[in-house]
Amino acid sequence: MQAFISYAHDDHDAFDEFSASLKPVARAYDFKIWADKRLVPGNYWNTTIANEIAASDIHILLISPAFFASDYIYDHELPAIADRC
């Protein structure tokens, strides 16, 4: 099982704290957590993110004003996540 975390980069500190809190749960229930921090140089990041959303069973949204202000999240991630529902 895989979880995709969508967050605004302005919320980097909140993401790090949330990820640390989620890690024991992921370990206990044997699922992988994916977020864009796992992108590596040379990745086609738009395609990689779309593929990870499609492959994920769980989609976690870290909601904040910055999240709602993000054009990328609004135009790409949210529609792809909604298509999975």
Secondary structure, 3 states (H helix, E strand, C coil): CEEEEECCHHHHHHHHHHHHHHHHHHHHHCCEEECHHHCCCCCCHHHHHHHHHHHCCEEEECCCHHHHHCHHHHHHHHHHHHHHC
